[in-house]
């Protein structure tokens, strides 16, 4: 492989590698956001009792699980 081919390969590969890494980092931040939502829902349910609190808890936990699954799928597919 010549130097010209190596440089061409690196310039063609680097933007996609950077994009994939950025997507995984952003999804990781979204997982942290989803975990904060679960924590806030837990604190809210201790303070305020509402009749649909279990439904809200299931929604928050399923949102967190979905974000983790999306991260794993992105990690595997990208």
N, C-alpha and C positions, 0 to 999 in steps of 0.2 A: 504494500500500500504506500503510495507516494504521499508526500506532505500535502499536496493539493487535495487529494482524495480525503485525507484525514481531516483537514480543515473544513471541507465541504460537509463531511459527515457530522462533525461537531456542530457546525452552524445550523444544519437541518435538524439535529436531534435536540439541541439545547432548549429551544422555545417550548417544545412539547413536554420535555422533562420538567421545566419550570412550571408550566401550566398544570401538569398533573400534581406536582408538589403543592402548588397554591390551592388547588381544589381540595386536596386532602386536609390541608391546614384549615381552610375555611369550614369544611364539614366538621373537623375536630372542635373548632370554636362553637359551632352550632350544637354539638353534643353537650358542651359545657353550659350553653344557654338552656337546653332542654333539662339538664340536671338542676339548674337554678329554678326552673318552672316547677319541677317536682317538689323541690324544697319549699318554695313559696306556697304551694298548694297545701303541703303538710302543715306548715305554720298557720295558714289561714283556717284550715279545718279545725285546728285546736282552739282558735279564738272565736270564730263565727260558726255556729251550727246552722246548716241549711239542709233542707230535705234531699237535695240532689248532690250532696257532697261525695257519696261513693261513685257516682257517675263522673264527677269532675276528677276524682282521683284516678279512675281507670283511664280517662282521656289523657291525663298528664303522663301517666306511666306508659301508656301505649305510644304517645308522642316520643318519649325518651327512647323506647325500644326501637321504634321506626327509625329514629336518627342514627342509632348505633348500627342497625342493619344496613342502612344506606351507606354509612362509612365503610363497613366491611365489604359491601358490594363494590363500592368505588375503589377500594384498595385492591380487590381481586381483579376487577375489570380494567383498571387503568394500569 
